[in-house]
Amino acid sequence: MSALIAVPLTQQKTWVECRKNKLRMRESKIEKEFRKQATAAGWWCLKLAIIAHAGFPDRLLLKHPGRVKFAELKATGKDARPLQGYIHRKLRKLGFEVYVINRVEDITRVIES
């Protein structure tokens, strides 16, 4: 079993430092980097705040001509909860692309695919 490295909340680490030192990155930092890269690649990156239905992905990506993707962002090493997995499967069955991103390295693959 691998040991977790405790990092005080007051220390701000960039994703490069986290990757280099194999530190766990918070979801908010991954989401910030995702938003930055998606916008730079021409995607309209919308935050989904669906109150009536739990389990929907965090982000909706839209791009011309009619491209739609959903992205669930998680802290490093975390995965989608069972309810989220259920919603992701339903969206995929409807023909949508749904991604779970828990590493900054995965962002480029999702945005460029």
C-alpha positions in Angstrom: 0.0 0.0 0.0 1.4 3.4 -0.9 1.7 6.1 1.6 -0.1 9.4 1.2 1.9 12.6 1.4 0.3 15.3 3.6 0.7 18.8 2.2 -0.5 21.8 4.3 -3.4 23.6 2.6 -1.4 26.9 2.7 1.2 25.5 0.3 0.2 26.2 -3.3 1.6 23.6 -5.7 1.4 23.8 -9.5 0.4 20.7 -11.4 4.0 20.4 -12.7 5.2 20.3 -9.1 2.6 17.8 -8.1 3.4 15.5 -11.0 7.1 15.8 -10.4 6.8 15.0 -6.7 3.9 12.5 -7.2 1.6 14.5 -4.9 -2.1 14.2 -4.9 -3.7 17.0 -6.8 -7.0 18.5 -5.6 -10.1 18.4 -7.9 -10.2 22.2 -8.0 -6.7 22.5 -9.5 -7.4 19.8 -12.1 -10.7 21.6 -13.0 -8.9 24.9 -13.3 -6.3 23.4 -15.7 -9.0 21.6 -17.6 -11.0 24.8 -18.1 -7.9 26.7 -19.2 -6.8 24.0 -21.8 -10.4 23.4 -23.1 -11.0 27.1 -23.7 -7.6 27.5 -25.4 -8.5 24.6 -27.7 -11.8 26.4 -28.8 -14.2 24.5 -26.5 -17.0 26.2 -24.7 -16.6 24.8 -21.2 -19.7 25.0 -19.1 -20.0 24.0 -15.4 -23.1 21.8 -14.9 -25.0 22.5 -11.7 -28.0 20.2 -12.1 -29.9 20.3 -8.8 -32.7 17.9 -9.7 -30.5 15.0 -10.8 -27.4 14.0 -8.8 -24.5 12.2 -10.6 -24.2 14.3 -13.8 -20.7 15.2 -14.9 -19.0 18.4 -13.8 -18.4 20.0 -17.2 -20.2 20.2 -20.6 -17.9 20.8 -23.6 -19.4 22.3 -26.8 -17.6 23.0 -30.0 -18.5 23.7 -33.6 -19.8 21.8 -35.5 -22.1 20.2 -33.0 -19.5 18.4 -30.9 -20.6 17.6 -27.3 -18.6 16.0 -24.5 -19.1 15.5 -20.8 -16.2 15.6 -18.3 -16.2 14.4 -14.7 -13.2 15.9 -12.8 -11.8 14.1 -9.8 -8.8 14.5 -7.5 -5.7 12.5 -8.3 -6.4 8.8 -7.7 -10.2 9.2 -7.2 -12.8 7.7 -9.5 -16.5 8.3 -10.2 -19.0 7.3 -7.5 -21.5 4.5 -8.4 -24.3 6.9 -9.1 -22.0 9.0 -11.4 -21.0 5.8 -13.2 -24.6 4.9 -13.7 -25.3 8.4 -15.2 -22.2 8.2 -17.4 -23.3 4.8 -18.8 -26.8 6.3 -19.6 -25.1 9.3 -21.4 -22.8 7.0 -23.4 -25.8 4.8 -24.3 -27.4 8.0 -25.8 -24.3 8.5 -27.9 -22.4 11.1 -25.9 -18.7 11.0 -25.0 -18.1 11.0 -21.2 -14.7 11.1 -19.6 -13.5 10.9 -16.0 -10.3 12.9 -15.6 -8.2 12.5 -12.4 -4.8 13.4 -13.8 -3.7 16.6 -15.7 -2.0 14.4 -18.2 -5.4 13.1 -19.3 -6.8 16.5 -20.2 -5.0 16.8 -23.6 -6.3 13.4 -24.7 -9.9 14.4 -23.9 -9.7 17.8 -25.5 -8.0 16.6 -28.7 -10.0 13.5 -29.3 
